[in-house]
Amino acid sequence: MTMMENLVETLKSDVKALKKSKSKKPYVKMDKSASVKVEIRSRKARKIIEKTLKAADHPGNVSSIS
């Protein structure tokens, strides 16, 4: 083997060893804060109000509600 091939093989084995030695930390999912929950609820409420107003503008058209 040439010197370059030897270097590449050494690097490959070192990388494999590093990947195996790393301890995998589990992903910790954070809970949503109260303010984020309120923001989500207000967005949903705004969408519902918007749909309702759009439907009220066209009372004969049922398909505009969806």
C-alpha positions as CSV (number, residue, x, y, z in Angstrom):
1,M,0.0,0.0,0.0
2,T,1.1,3.5,-0.6
3,M,1.5,6.0,2.1
4,M,-1.7,7.8,1.1
5,E,-3.8,4.6,1.1
6,N,-2.4,3.8,4.6
7,L,-3.3,7.3,5.8
8,V,-6.8,7.0,4.5
9,E,-7.3,3.6,6.1
10,T,-6.0,4.9,9.4
11,L,-8.4,7.9,9.3
12,K,-11.3,5.7,8.4
13,S,-10.7,3.4,11.4
14,D,-10.2,6.4,13.7
15,V,-13.5,7.8,12.6
16,K,-15.3,4.5,13.1
17,A,-13.8,4.2,16.6
18,L,-15.0,7.8,17.5
19,K,-18.5,7.1,16.2
20,K,-18.7,3.9,18.4
21,S,-17.3,5.6,21.5
22,K,-19.7,8.5,21.5
23,S,-22.5,8.0,23.9
24,K,-25.8,8.8,22.3
25,K,-27.8,11.2,24.5
26,P,-31.5,10.8,24.2
27,Y,-33.5,13.7,22.8
28,V,-35.3,15.5,25.5
29,K,-38.5,17.0,24.2
30,M,-39.3,20.3,26.0
31,D,-42.9,21.1,27.0
32,K,-44.5,24.2,25.5
33,S,-44.7,27.2,27.8
34,A,-48.0,28.7,28.8
35,S,-47.4,31.7,26.5
36,V,-46.8,29.5,23.5
37,K,-49.9,27.5,24.2
38,V,-51.9,30.8,24.4
39,E,-50.4,31.9,21.1
40,I,-51.4,28.6,19.4
41,R,-54.9,28.9,20.8
42,S,-55.3,32.5,19.6
43,R,-54.0,31.6,16.1
44,K,-56.6,28.8,15.9
45,A,-59.3,31.2,17.1
46,R,-58.4,33.8,14.6
47,K,-58.6,31.2,11.8
48,I,-62.0,30.1,12.9
49,I,-63.2,33.7,13.2
50,E,-61.9,34.4,9.7
51,K,-63.7,31.4,8.3
52,T,-66.9,32.4,10.0
53,L,-66.7,36.0,8.7
54,K,-66.0,34.8,5.2
55,A,-69.0,32.5,5.4
56,A,-71.2,35.3,6.8
57,D,-70.2,37.5,3.8
58,H,-71.6,34.8,1.4
59,P,-74.6,33.3,3.2
60,G,-75.9,31.4,0.2
61,N,-72.6,29.7,-0.5
62,V,-72.0,26.7,1.8
63,S,-68.7,25.7,0.2
64,S,-66.9,28.9,1.4
65,I,-67.1,27.6,5.0
66,S,-64.4,24.9,4.5
